[in-house]
Amino acid sequence: METVLAAHADLAWMLAAFVFVLLMFPGLALYYGGMLGARNVLNMMTMVMVTLGITSVLYVLFGYGLVSGPSVNDWGLIGNPLDYIGLGNHLTDDESGGIQVLYIAAWFILFAAITVAIVASGAAGRMKFSAWLVFAPIWLTLVYFPVAHWVFAADGEGYSGGFLLNDIGIHDFAGGTAVHMNSGVAALALAMVLGARRKRMERPHNVPMALLGGGILWFGWFGFNGSCAGGANFLTQYVVLNTLLAGSAGMIGFAAIERLREGHVTSLGVITGAVAGLVGITPSANAVSPLGALGVGIIAAGVVAFALSFKSRFAVDDTLDAFAVHGLGGIVGTLCIVLFASDAAPAGIEGILFGGDIAILWRELAGIVITCTFSFVMTWLIAKALDKTIGLRVDEETEVGGLDATIHAESAYEIPAAGVGHAPGLTTTPAPRAVSVAHGHAEPVTASH
């Protein structure tokens, strides 16, 4: 009886965590939408939300097998989807009351979809929506599914899983490699192929929206990390606490840097620091102590703040800083495992600063280099191929007029005179000037909207 109750408790927590993670999609849409100009907010939000639909369909058709299926030829490179097409052999209830494959598949769908949604940020304000609908499923199939197999698929009885997890032995609790490094580097590659926006100096049109979206992301992160503990247990409590601490430390750390460097603290800086800390703790949540989680948050926020200070010097228009926040944040979180993981934490890993084996450094570095290199090269090739065939970028008139009106026939803040509905040719009132913004650091310029 006790076992059955425990199984039900585990399932109840995991279903609640699933809802937390699901809320990350509108949260990310608000976060990214608020940081863009008013003419492109709906386009960005739609790109984020539509990835959930695309990913859900692909995952049921063949994605689950590619990620979680037995590795083809035991090479550790990609799973075999044949036994999992449509999840047909997992549609029966074993009556245990516990977590079954159907839930695991749904859980993996959300992890995959949020990764692609982050990649969309690198294309904000200049990519054809139709091209995104082609790019997203291709990227999922050729980039995310293989990397997720490398990191998440454990060896089982009579079959092999992914090589990064089982052969090299990297530690990645909740997706520092497959989710954050992968998406950050991919967003950078996509931005490089697309080129800079014609109105790169556009300022965030709705900072409160971005702040609200970031707060919803933080809420969802408790489900994101907490669900990786597999149930209602001590590990869940541990990683939820560390998630809170790292986000808080990142927020305070970024604010302190802004105050020292700029003389003021911005709301975008505060929420960016929190997200940086949350990204950093994702791979290390079960490996560091609570004091270590504070260190992860501060270090991740510091690295992200430093990277953002150089943003204006580079020609690459990584519009919403996915590479700095997610790519570098994921790398920092992984390296923090190497430095000060505590053997008293649930993972039982000892960092080299506490006398751990130096081999942990080479394992984690291998995971970083392999993931980032594969993601960048494959994303660049996919984007280049699509750009040469269907074309990725909208024309100048569409881009200058804004993608909301020209592509979606909608406006975020205007109701057509004829009433509510879709009205072609909507325009928004131009702002008097533009400013250069890197997550809250604004600098007046002479260009107009």
Protein Blocks (a to p, Z undefined) as FASTA:
>chain_A
ZZmmmmmmmmmmmmmmmmmmmmmmmmmmmmmmmmpcfklmmmmmmmmmmmmmmmmmmmmm
mmmmmmmmccehhlopaccfklmgghlmmmccehlopacfklmmmmmmmmmmmmmmmmmm
mmgoiacfklmmmmmmmmmmmmmmmmmmmmmmccdehiacdfklmmnopacfkopmmmmm
mmmmmmmmmmmmnopafklmbccfblmlmmmmmmmmmmmmmmmmmmmnopacfklmmmmm
mmmmmmmmmmmmmmmmmmmmnopacfklmmmmmmmmmmmmmmmmmmccfklmmmmmmmmm
mmmmmmmmmmmmpmbdcfkommmmmmmmmmmmmmmmmmmpcfkbmnlpacfknopafklm
mmmmmmmmmmmmmmmmmmmmmmmmmmmmnopadcfklmmnopklmmnopafkbccfkbgc
ddehiacdddfbdcddeehiacddfbdZZ
